[in-house]
């Protein structure tokens, strides 16, 4: 098939799918989220990103008006590719044919196939749609879920560890989009074990988040009243909300800022609450902000009210027990500052300055490895950053200072050596006494401090069906860390090969190895460091059967070694996805077998869930896990989702510990979701 016919067929297929199944779950979006989440060994709330991608798919960008910032929202487009599209349009005029995408430098068929669901050409009859853009849209969605087995925390006993509420989790979201740059959102959440009640300072749900967002003005480009996030530079000084790290896609290692945006996640930390705006004047943008919100903290009482201090800040957002409730909203945090940046022809430079104030001081930890932890009630962060796109290269850097303490910096260069080969090099240096409460830069450790590292990555497209990625990351920790009683170092290596012999079949092989230093397990007066290594081998196969069925397989092996002790683990799973075009009913299921030597050889796998929800559970010990997801559409406005999952362990009589303890060898959960969309 010629490239011209290929692009034409793709355009027709996406036109048909949009017209017939606007609210369908999208395998492409699910694949993107899995790529982002695969190296995160914890559950994060990806609903904000998922919601944004689904919204763009249903309200795609016009190729003749889309900006580089909007293209970067798609996460799979690199800064170089976004700049190339804008430059092509500037030099050649408006797009008149979707096939022009293949004329853009570094746009191959794989990228175009991923891009097409999110873009259209308003003037082109083939892709012009009656329902784009929407004049307005109102969406309401509620999700109910719970673990079906009885857990110890709901049975009474220890008053400080007893769960006060019911065992279900309830999330309700309300979104309004006007179609002319005005939107509003309300998110309400009750976690499992939290009380849903009124009176005595309780207002039903445990967590509320709301905002009103205006954008598109000539001078006031953005305005948020309520909850919002801020993302500038490379995240060294100021990056709230969801952030990404290392992964198989090397282009994602360079952060692309989105500045000010409304916050819509259920994460109860890592956001701002107040008012913020972005004001534009020619090539300058100025973003002032102020935020005040209550946070959870453990307090230590002194001799007087004035001497009470904070021993730790809690970020879990869980308020189930008397102990957790005692920390809820016990401290207030005030943040205010501004960012100023200049942008012109692919060059952006900016500076920001902001202060974080706590109503009580944070207490200095007496633990030696935490010697450099922040102490006090006020912290000022300043930063200088830039990024520059020139032809097929993208350079970026940020230098930040926490006033009175340390420095942190990061810098890198990304380049396309040819149409088939791209590379990136990144260096970072975060001093042990650098502090920021709102940073999310590239790290191997737990935060942006006490780390130096050099990252190098390479991506090669061998031909139209094969690609290979590789990166290595060398890192050092100048000061002690948890369970590491001396300066230490380590290395990570990842390589992945992907073969797509057809649009129906995709095969990938991955190798990942991480080695670090850690205290030995000998009970000596002095702890000595030993090398701890973990190696993973992964095989993935995905293939479509007809138009409605997709099968996915994975086999993954891991080996953990510390000194002379070793553990191994294996995970095998089979996915079946049923998604007929335009049908009311669709769904997917998985059955997984796992066997690991213990906690250190646990394995993680991304799981599909109800709309906007995803999970990355740990597969540990030995057993079987399966889940079923189903969706049913009632007309054009109402959708239902149902999910059931169960894990059955072999050789276990109890699961979990403490208040989460379950008697028996099985653990199951159920979710029900309903969504109503009015246009």
C-alpha positions, 0 to 999 in steps of 0.5 A: 500500500502506498503511503498516500493510501495508508494515510487516507485510510487512517484518516477515514478510519478515525473519522468513522470511529469518532462519529460512532464511538465518541465515549469509547475507551481508547487502546491508544490512550491506555497504551500511552498511560501504561508507557508513562506508568510502567516504571512507577512502582506505586499507584498514582492518580492518572485521572487528570492525564487520562481525562485530558487525553480523552477530552482532546480526542473528543474535541481534537485540535485543528492542525491549522491553529494548534500550538506547540503547548497544546501538542505537548499535552499529548505527551508522546510528541517530543518538543522537536516534533512539535516545533517541526509541525509549527515550523512546517505550517509557518513556512508552507501555509495552512494544512489542506490535506492530512497527508501533509503530516508525512512531509514534516521532518521526523514524522513517521507513520507510527507517530502519525497513527498516534496523532490522528485521533487528536487532530483534524483539519477544519477546512478539509471535508474529509475530517470535518465533523458536525460535533467539533468544536462543541459549543458546551459540554457538561459531564457528571461521573460517579465511581463506587468501589470496595474490597469485598472481604472483611478487613480487621480495621472495620472490626473494632479493637484498637481505637487508634487503628479502627476505621471509622467509616464504611469500606467503600470508596466513592468519587464523584466528578462534575465538569463543565466546558463552555466551548469558548475558553471557560470551564469549571470542575468539582471533584469529591472523594471518600476513601475506603474507611473514611466516614461519610457524615455531616456535622462536627466539621464534616461535610459528607465527602472527605475531600473536595476540589473545585476550580473555575478556569478561563483561557484564551484572552488577549492579555489574560491568557489563563485565570484559575480560581480554586485548585490549580497546578504550576509546572515550569522549567524542568521541575527543579523548583516548581512542578505540581501535579503529575510528573513523569520520569525515566521510561522506555521512551527517551523523549519523555526525559525532557520535561515540557512545561504547561505553566498554569492549569486547573487541578482535577486529580483526587490526589490530596497533596501536591497542588495549590488552592487560591488564585493564579493568572498568566498575563501575556504582553507581546513575547512575555508571560507573567504568572503570579499566584497565591495559595492557602490551604490546610495540610495534614501534619504530625505536631509535637507540642512544646512548653507553649502554643508558640513552641509547637512544631511539625515533626512530619507532613502527611501526604497520603490523604487518608483519614480513616483512623483516629490517628490519621484524623488527628493530623487532618488539616492541622497545619496551614501552608501559604505559597505565593510568588510569580514566574516571568518568561520570554519566548520567541522562535523556539527559544524560551527563558524564564525565572521564578521566585516563590515563598512557602510559609507554614504556620508552625516550624518544621522540626529538624530531624535527629536522624543522621541521614536526614541531617540536611532536611529542611527546618523552619517555617519559611522557604524561598525558592528561586530559579532560572530556566531555558529551552531552545529548539533549533532545527532538530535539536532541543536543549534545556536547563534549570538552575535553582536555589533554596535561599539560605541552603543549597543549589540544584541544577539540571541540563540536557541536549536532545537531538535527531541525528537522522530521521532514524536516530535520536539521542539525549544526554542529561546531567543533574546535580542536586545538593544534599541541602537543596529544598523545595516542597513542589519539585518533580525533576528527574531523579533516582532517589525519593526527591530533588536533593542529594543526587548527581547523575548522568543519563544518556539515551538512544532511539533507532528506528531500524525500518518501518516496523522495527525500533530499538531504545536504550538508556543508561543512567549513572547516579551518585548520592553524596550523603547518606540515605535511608538504609544507606549509612555512607555516600553511595552510587549506582547504575540503571540500564534499560534496552527495548526492541519493538517489532510491528510486522503489521498494524495487527501485531506488535512484539517487544523485548525488554531488559532492565537492570538497576544496581545500588548500594545499601547497608549489609544485613549483618548486625555489626556496630558499623554498617558496610555497603553492599551492591543490591541488584535487580534485573528484569526480562520482559516479553510482550505480544499484542495481536488483533483478531478481526476488528473486535478482538485483541489479545495481549500476552506478557512474560516477565522474569526478575532476579533480585540479589543482595550480597549472597542472598537472591530471590527470583520472580515470574509473572505471566498474563493473558489479556483479552480485549473486546471492542467492536466498533460502535457497539454498546457493549465492550470490555476486557479481562486478564488472567495472571499467574505469578510466583516470587521469592518475596517482597524484593522480587515483586513485579508490577503490571499496569491494569485497565480499569473503569474510565479515567482509572488505572492501577499498578498492583504489586504481584508478590508471593505466589498465586493467581489474579484475574479481572473483568472490565465491562462497559455498556452505553445507553444512548449517546449520553449515559455509560456504565462501567463494571469491574471485578478483580480477585487475587488468590494466593497459594499457601497463605492463610492471611493477606495484608497486615494491621488494619488491612488484614484479611483472613483467608487466601483471597482478596477481591474488589468491585467497582461500578461507574456511571457517566452522564454527558450532556452536549 
